[in-house]
Amino acid sequence: MGTVASAAALFALAVWEGFWAIALAVAGLGLGQTLIRAPLYSQAIAMTGGSGTALSVLRLVERVGAIIGLGASALLLGNMGAASSVRALGIAVICGMILYTVLEVVERRRPGD
């Protein structure tokens, strides 16, 4: 649900302009991030047994990813324009969701676990 909310917010921003469109997109992205985080942390805790070190690494990787994403967004914006770059980010979110879903299905079907 979080990924869908994030992608919908990005696609809506690619279509609508103005202050309220941006405000709603930011709210949609915030909602999406919130809905993604709870299962992410729950899964990380289950996978690591609640290791503080593992959760610290997860938080570090999240922050590094945010910095890389900001730079990538700036490059897209400079090369593609606002609407196309926001659309490209929405497509990237959907592709990430599909990849995660496929990997999760494969992992659950793996025998012996």
N, C-alpha and C positions, 0 to 999 in steps of 0.2 A: 504494500500500500504506500509506503514512503517513497519508493522509487516512482510509482505512478504519479503521486502528488508532485514530486520534483519535476518530472518530465512534463506534466500538464502545465505547470507554472511556466516552464521555459518556452513551451510551444505557444502558450497564450501571450507571453511577452513578445514573441516573434511576430504576432499578428496585431496586437493592440499597442497603442502608444499613449504616452502621457503619464502624469503623476500617479493616478489611481491604478493604472496597469502595472507600473513598477511596484507600487505598494502591495498590490495583490500578489504579484510574482514573488516578491521577497517573503511575504507571509506563506505562500505555498511552498517555497523552498525551505523555509524554516520548519513548517509542518512535516514536510517530507524527511528532513534531516532528523527530526525528533522521532518519527515513526521508524526510521532505519536504525537508530542508535540502540534502542532497548533490545531488540533481538540480536544485534551485533555483539553487544556486551554479554548477553546471556550465553550466546554460542561460544564466545571467547572464554568465558569462565568455565563452561562445561568442558571445552577442549583442553584447557590448561590446569584444571583443578583449582582455579582461583589464584594462580600464581601472581604475586604482585609484580614480579619482573616481567612476565608475559603481558600483563595489562599495561604496564608502563611502556613497553615496546609498541603495543597497539596504539597507545595515545601518541607516541612519538611519530609513528608512521602516518597516523591521521593528520598530524600537523604538517609534516613534510609534504604529504599529498595535497593539503590545502594550499601550501605555498606554490607547489608545482602547478596546481590547477589555476591559481591566480595568474601566474605567468603565461600559461597556455591560453587562458581566456583573453589576456591582453594581446597576445600574438594573433589570435583569431579575430579579435575586434579590429585590430589594425590592418589586417589583410582581407577580411571578408565583409566588414561592415556589421552594424548592430544586429539586424534581423537575421542575417545568415549565420552569424556566429552563435547567437542564442539558439537558433534551430539546430546547429551542429552540436551544441552542448546537450540539447534535448535528445538528439539521436545517440550521443555517447552514453547518456544515462540509460536509455532503453537497451542499448547493446550490452552495457554492464549488467543490467538486470537479466537479460537472456543468458549471458555467459554464466552468471552466478547460478541461475536456475538449472542450467544443463549440468554444471559441475556438481551441484547438490544432488540431483537425480542420479548421476553416475556414482557418486559416493555412497548413496543409500542403497544402491543395487549391488554394490561390491560385496561378494561373499566373504565370510570369515570374520566379520566384525561383530 
